[in-house]
Structures are given as structure tokens and as C-alpha cells.
């Protein structure tokens, strides 16, 4: 698959590197030519427009949330599967999009004609550098929100390419729940030093009254 990545930060490098190992073709693009060139030693690099045009299979939005809408609005993304991994988390681990629409829905509105999905936003870049992200023998589960079978199928393939298991989390209208979950988990991990995984019971007990 040809994957274009918008952004040259740590998430772009971690996810892009994983997809290269899985056999995909990846090109990262950014406004900072020096950072793109540095990544280009390991992953293909170019401009934001070049990354958008390259990503005939998928385009990952890995720029800071504050500029995501502006970036996608300026690029030719119609007909592309666009994957949003941004986190609209602000001071005090609050959700910047509280009350809606979600970051993913705003990106979809800024990129008419694109098929937008939400995924990969719940984990720190260090998790995506693991090859593969398996913990206590269990592959990491990655929730995916998106409208349309084609876009969701593409993202499921990307998730599996990293050695993870995709989990259907509903349509794009539920992306705000993923973003709110990320805000909660980040606050627990960083703000409280808590093991956030411990807040949910095992599946066998999730719906049990006993």
C-alpha cells in the first residue's frame, strides 16, 4: 500500500517505520524540510502536498491538532482514505473539542470528498515503535471509527500491519468518544501516574452481575 503521512514528528516516524517494516511504501511530508530530510534517511520524504498525492492507499494526519484542519484543507485529499490520529487535548488534560464536533469530524469537513477514519490516537509514540506492540502475550487492540466499509477496511489493514488487532468502534460520529478516552487516559498516566489499564475489568466480568 502507498501511504502518505502528513507531519514529520515522532508519531509520523513511529507509525511510518512500522508500516515500512510491514512492506508498505511510505512517504512523509512536512513544512520543515530539514525534519523531512532527516526522516528521509529511513522513510521517503517530501512536502505535505507530495505526501497527500503519494498516499493512494491511505493518508495519515499526524500534524498537531491545532493546525490539522488548515493543513488538510489545503491538500488534494478527495477520494483518499484519511486517517486522523490527532488528540485535541489541552491544558489540564481537557478536551479542546468538548461539545463537538470531534477533531476527526472537523478534519472530514475540511477535506470534502475524503473518507475519514479515526485510529492510533490512544497510545504514545513509544508504543508504536514496539515490534510488535504485544503486552503479556496480547496484541494491542486498536479501536477504529469510520464511515464506509472501504475506509474501515484500509485502516484495519494498517492496524494489522503493526502487529495489532483492529476493533470496530462505530462510525465517525463516535470518534469524539475515542478522543475523550485518550484525554482521560493521558490524564491518568501523566497526571496521576496510574495504571490506566487497571480501570477496566476483564471481558469475562464486564457484563457480569456476579
FENZIQUI-V754114 format. One record per residue. N is the residue number from 1. NEAR is the number of other ideal C-beta (glycine too) atoms within 12 Angstrom. Layout:
((N & NEAR) (N & NEAR))
This chain:
((1 & 27) (2 & 26) (3 & 43) (4 & 45) (5 & 51) (6 & 52) (7 & 43) (8 & 36) (9 & 30) (10 & 24) (11 & 37) (12 & 46) (13 & 32) (14 & 35) (15 & 48) (16 & 48) (17 & 29) (18 & 38) (19 & 42) (20 & 27) (21 & 21) (22 & 23) (23 & 16) (24 & 31) (25 & 22) (26 & 39) (27 & 40) (28 & 48) (29 & 41) (30 & 36) (31 & 23) (32 & 19) (33 & 18) (34 & 13) (35 & 24) (36 & 31) (37 & 19) (38 & 18) (39 & 34) (40 & 26) (41 & 14) (42 & 22) (43 & 36) (44 & 30) (45 & 31) (46 & 28) (47 & 28) (48 & 39) (49 & 22) (50 & 25) (51 & 45) (52 & 39) (53 & 22) (54 & 34) (55 & 42) (56 & 21) (57 & 31) (58 & 49) (59 & 51) (60 & 56) (61 & 52) (62 & 46) (63 & 37) (64 & 27) (65 & 33) (66 & 17) (67 & 25) (68 & 41) (69 & 30) (70 & 20) (71 & 35) (72 & 42) (73 & 24) (74 & 20) (75 & 33) (76 & 24) (77 & 37) (78 & 20) (79 & 20) (80 & 36) (81 & 41) (82 & 49) (83 & 53) (84 & 52) (85 & 50) (86 & 43) (87 & 41) (88 & 37) (89 & 30) (90 & 19) (91 & 10) (92 & 13) (93 & 25) (94 & 20) (95 & 29) (96 & 27) (97 & 32) (98 & 18) (99 & 11) (100 & 21) (101 & 25) (102 & 39) (103 & 42) (104 & 50) (105 & 32) (106 & 32) (107 & 45) (108 & 38) (109 & 22) (110 & 27) (111 & 33) (112 & 18) (113 & 17) (114 & 35) (115 & 33) (116 & 48) (117 & 48) (118 & 50) (119 & 48) (120 & 43) (121 & 44) (122 & 40) (123 & 35) (124 & 24) (125 & 25) (126 & 15) (127 & 29) (128 & 37) (129 & 21) (130 & 22) (131 & 21) (132 & 23) (133 & 30) (134 & 16) (135 & 17) (136 & 9) (137 & 7) (138 & 15) (139 & 21) (140 & 30) (141 & 27) (142 & 38) (143 & 32) (144 & 42) (145 & 39) (146 & 40) (147 & 25) (148 & 20) (149 & 16) (150 & 20) (151 & 33) (152 & 32) (153 & 22) (154 & 34) (155 & 46) (156 & 29) (157 & 28) (158 & 40) (159 & 39) (160 & 28) (161 & 33) (162 & 37) (163 & 26) (164 & 35) (165 & 21) (166 & 29) (167 & 23) (168 & 23) (169 & 30) (170 & 21) (171 & 26) (172 & 37) (173 & 20) (174 & 26) (175 & 41) (176 & 32) (177 & 26) (178 & 41) (179 & 42) (180 & 29) (181 & 29) (182 & 39) (183 & 34) (184 & 25) (185 & 29) (186 & 27) (187 & 24) (188 & 21) (189 & 24) (190 & 17) (191 & 17) (192 & 15) (193 & 9) (194 & 15) (195 & 12) (196 & 23) (197 & 18) (198 & 12) (199 & 14) (200 & 15) (201 & 11) (202 & 12) (203 & 11) (204 & 8) (205 & 10) (206 & 9) (207 & 9) (208 & 9) (209 & 5) (210 & 5))
